[in-house]
């Protein structure tokens, strides 16, 4: 099934065709109007340089007027091998379709709402026959049945026409188009972007990235760049300030770069409870420290995860050759 981009703004068109597999673009007068275009011909020629196949309106009240408009656009520089002219279904429309087809020009007979209209387009040699599914469903009609009937007619009678499923409203319409066996589906970009979405796929992908990260990223690579270190000669108040600036609940206390231990916000609460606010001016060297829970910067994140689980702490001191180089928070594992 060919996948076409339905009318979108120029930015979306350029982005969508970077996918590399869209068959072409369908445009409408509404699209031109929304772009605020005064020189429609220039926009058409610009679009023709961006997309593999451009489907553009050739409007007129009579077959003569429709054919004249198509040939005028071709004379501007459109390549008939890469251009399809969209003509609303009518008796004059199918007459113009036959003439243009005889001239080797591709035609999309659109605004089809009945099988009879589709038959007339097929008989006239239309390259594409385009029922508007969404619009039909808006009016309470069984649009899918009509599209299936059109596909069956092409297959049964051997017409060269391709049935184009258009007026797509949501991803389910694309599934409908595939199940029915249409030849072409033209889809708005917002719907195209949803076609690869699935909550199970997203969950599986996230899990894959998480597991890969845990077994390939080193602890040192996951650090946020902040290393809250305070010299032992400094006060508890200094430690509190450093904690706040770094965004951690602890600081590393050092004496000439030698690690004495870790001072935490829990330690701060205990000191204040025991000695009151005067303790804020107490030097860190006056406190006793337990051996900190630490990990080497060269260790992998899965080793850090195991250490978090084993020790029940929320932050690990990260070291390199015995020196403090940062803090790893448990939330950093999922960053």
ABEGO torsion letter per residue (X at the ends): XBBBBBBBBAAAAAAAAAAGABAEBBBBAAAAAAAGBABAAAAAAAAAAABABBBBBBBEABAAAAAAAAAAAAAAGBBAAABBBBBBBBAAAAAAAAAAAAAGBBBBBBGBABAAAAAAAAAAGBABBBBBAAAAAAAGBBAAAAAAAAAAAAAAAGBABBBBBBGBABAAAAAAAAAAGBABBBBBAAAAAAAABBAAAAAAAAAAAAAAAAAABBAAAABAGBBBBBBAABBAAAAAAAAAAAGBABBBBBBGGBBAEBBBAAAAAAAAAAAEAAAAABBAAABBBBBBBBBBAABBAAAAAAAAAAAGBABBBBBBGGBBAEBBBAAAAAX
